[in-house]
Amino acid sequence: MEPSLSRIGLAGLAVMGQNLALNIADKGFPISVYNRTTSKVDETLDRGRNEGNLPLTGHYTPKDFVLSLKRPRSVIILVKAGSPVDQTIAALSDYMEPGDTIIDGGNEWYENTERRLHEVSQKGILYLGMGVSGGEEGARNGPSLMPGGSYQAYLNIEEIVKKVAAQVEDGPCVTYIGKGGSGNFVKMVHNGIEYGDMQLISEAYDVLKNVGGLSNVELAEIFSEWNKGELESFLIEITADIFKVKDEHGEGELVDKILDKTGMKGTGKWTVQQAAELSVAAPTIAASLDCRYLSGLKEEREAAAEVLEAAGLKEEVGTVRSGIDKKRLIDDVRQALYASKICSYAQGMNLLRAKSVEKGWDLNFGELARIWKGGCIIRAVFLDRIKKAYQRNPNLASLVVDPDFAREMVQRQAAWRRVVGLAISAGISTPGMCASLSYFDTYRRARLPANLVQAQRDLFGAHTYERIDRPGAFHTEWTKLARKGDSHVAALN
C-alpha cells in the first residue's frame, strides 16, 4: 500500500487552499485534501480532473486524511486564523505521530504560531507558520512563501515548496525564514508594506486625476508606461488594468462607480502596533492604516464636506489646476511615488530588523527582498536593488542611507516636494507621501527640535536631560529660574 500514499496533505479548501493544493499536484506531488464541508472536497477533486487529471485524492474524515499520507507526514492547514486553526490541529494531531509536520499557511498572529509550536512539540510533532502571498492566482501558479518555525519541518517540505513557489532568475521565492513565529511576522510586515504601497499609488492617482485633470484612459496609459521603468511592479500593473475596465451597468469606467471605503483584515494594524511596541517609526504604513479608517467614515465625510462648505471653505483644485504643466506633473508624481516607496520599504525592513534582534531570529533581509521579487502582491523590480543593498551591507541602518538609494532620493526630492506642496495647496490629502517625506526629512537631520520637547518633559515631570557638551543626566528648576531670571543647573550623579 505504501506507494499509493500521498506525499503531502492540505486541509482547508476555500479558494486559496484549493489553488495551493492544485499547484502542488501540478508540480507532480501526490496530495491528499480534506475539508470539514465535504462538498469542498468534491469541488477540489473536480477541478483536479478538469485541470489535467492531477494527482489529488479526497478524504472526508481527519483520520482517513492523515493516514493517507507517507511518513513522516506533512499537512498544510489553510483555514481562518484564530480558533479554527486550533480546532483543525486538534482534529488532525490525534492521528499524527512524532516527526510529523503541521504547516499553518494562514495570516496568523505570530505569537499564536509560537504557542502552537510549543503545544504540538509535546506530542513530538513539528510545526511551521508559513506566510503565503500572491492571492488566489499566486496560490495556483506560484506564490511567495515565508515558512518559519522548526527547521526540520522545513527540510521535510523543502523539495515541494521550492517547486510550488514563484520562480525568479535567482531562484524560487521561498526560503527558511527563521525560528518561532518569524514566518508569520515577516508576512505581516509584507502586508504592512503592501498597505503603504497601495496608499501611495492611490495618492498618485488622486493628484493626477484631480490636480492634473487626467482621464482614466490617460491614467491607464501613464501607469502602463510607469510599469516599464523603475516603478515596474504587480500593483502598478494591475492599477493600469483597473483604469481600463468599463462599467457594465452604465457609462464610463468601473473604478469611478466603486464606493470609496477600503476594507482590511488586520495585518496592517498588527504591523503598526508592533512598530509602536518596538519604538520603530513607520509613519507611511501608519498613515495608510489611518486612511483606511477614515475611508470607512463615508457618511461623516459627506456631512463634513457640507458643513465646511457652508462655513466658507472653498475648493482650490480648480485654481491650482489652471496653471498646471501636465507633462511636468506626471513626471514629478512618478518621482514622488518612487521616493515615498523607498521610505515605506525602509520602515518595514527596520521593523523586521528590530524584531529579529529582540527574538534572535537572525533574519536575512537580502533574502527576504529576493523571495518578494515574484509571486507576492508587493513584487517589484526594485526589490532586486533592495536585495543588493543588504548584500553590500547586511547591517545597513536604513535603505535611505544605502549609497544607491540615497542618490536616488536626493535626485527626486525636488519633484517630491513639488507634488506634496501642490497637493496641500489644492486641498488634496497625500498622507502617505507627506509621511514619507517627513520621515526622510527627520531622519536626515543631524539636529531636531527634540531638545525643546525634552526640556518641557524635564520642567513638568523632572525627567532629566542630557547635554551636547558634557556627559551625565541633568535636571533644572526651569520655572523657578525663568521667573527669577537666574540660571542654575544641578547635575544628577
Disulfide bonds with the S-S distance in Angstrom:
none
